[in-house]
Structures are given as C-alpha cells and as structure tokens.
Amino acid sequence: MTPMPSIQIKDVPEETHAVLRQRAAAAGQSLQEYLRARLIDEANCATFEEILARAGGRAGGSVPFSDAVDALREDRARR
C-alpha cells in the first residue's frame, strides 16, 4: 500500500484553531479527522471555473441561443 501524502499548515490564527477544534469535538472527531474530511469534501466539489471549463470543452448543439431560450420559456409556461 502506498503511503498517503501529508499536509502541514503553519501560522493558523489561534481563534481559528479553537473554532476548528470545537467543531471537530462536536462531530466526535479528532482535529485531524475533521480537517481531513473537510479537505476531501472540498476536493470533491468542482469549482465554478472547473464546471465552466468542462462545459466549454463539450461540443455545442446547433440550436441558436434565442431558440433555446424560447423553448425553455414555453416549457416553463406549460407547467
């Protein structure tokens, strides 16, 4: 099994550290477990820029934008 990389964060403000420690305790986790889970969640959520980059890489359709808007409005009006 390959060892997992580590991250070390220095110079965290004391108030921030205290809040994170409290949140970890409330979740029944160590600070390390809590922060690890938060980092994993953060990495699993695409940023707005990543979503736009993925969408920009896809081939577009052949329907003009104004026609797509009209179709969407008609669909919403039927609901």
C-alpha positions as a printed Julia matrix, in Angstrom:
79×3 Matrix{Float64}:
   0.0    0.0     0.0
   1.38   3.41   -0.99
   1.65   5.88    1.9
  -0.69   8.84    1.6
   0.79  12.32    1.34
   0.64  14.68    4.3
  -0.21  18.36    4.53
   1.1   20.69    7.2
  -0.41  24.12    7.73
   1.51  26.66    9.77
   0.58  30.01   11.28
  -3.12  29.3    11.78
  -4.67  32.04   13.94
  -5.39  30.79   17.46
  -9.08  31.71   17.24
  -9.42  29.74   14.0
  -7.69  26.75   15.57
 -10.01  26.91   18.59
 -13.15  27.04   16.42
 -11.98  24.09   14.33
 -11.11  22.09   17.46
 -14.61  22.77   18.83
 -16.25  21.72   15.57
 -14.19  18.53   15.48
 -15.18  17.71   19.06
 -18.85  18.37   18.28
 -18.56  15.95   15.36
 -16.93  13.34   17.61
 -13.7   13.53   15.62
 -10.11  14.47   16.21
  -8.99  17.7    14.63
  -7.04  15.69   12.06
 -10.07  13.54   11.16
 -12.29  16.6    10.92
  -9.91  18.57    8.7
  -9.17  15.54    6.53
 -12.89  15.05    5.86
 -13.3   18.76    5.09
 -10.39  18.69    2.63
 -11.76  15.59    0.89
 -15.21  17.22    0.59
 -13.61  20.4    -0.78
 -11.62  18.47   -3.39
 -14.72  16.51   -4.47
 -16.75  19.65   -5.2
 -15.98  21.21   -8.57
 -15.3   24.92   -8.57
 -17.29  27.24  -10.8
 -14.24  27.62  -13.04
 -13.85  23.82  -13.35
 -17.52  23.45  -14.3
 -17.21  26.15  -16.95
 -14.03  24.57  -18.33
 -15.76  21.19  -18.63
 -18.8   22.74  -20.29
 -16.6   24.74  -22.67
 -14.85  21.59  -23.8
 -18.04  19.94  -24.96
 -19.35  20.19  -28.48
 -22.26  22.58  -28.66
 -25.57  21.99  -30.3
 -26.83  23.57  -33.47
 -29.82  25.39  -31.96
 -29.46  29.17  -31.82
 -29.44  30.58  -28.28
 -32.62  32.61  -28.83
 -34.49  29.46  -29.95
 -33.29  27.6   -26.85
 -34.49  30.46  -24.63
 -37.89  30.49  -26.36
 -38.25  26.73  -25.94
 -37.36  26.96  -22.26
 -39.89  29.74  -21.68
 -42.61  27.76  -23.46
 -41.83  24.69  -21.38
 -42.0   26.68  -18.14
 -45.29  28.3   -19.18
 -46.87  24.85  -19.62
 -46.11  23.87  -16.02
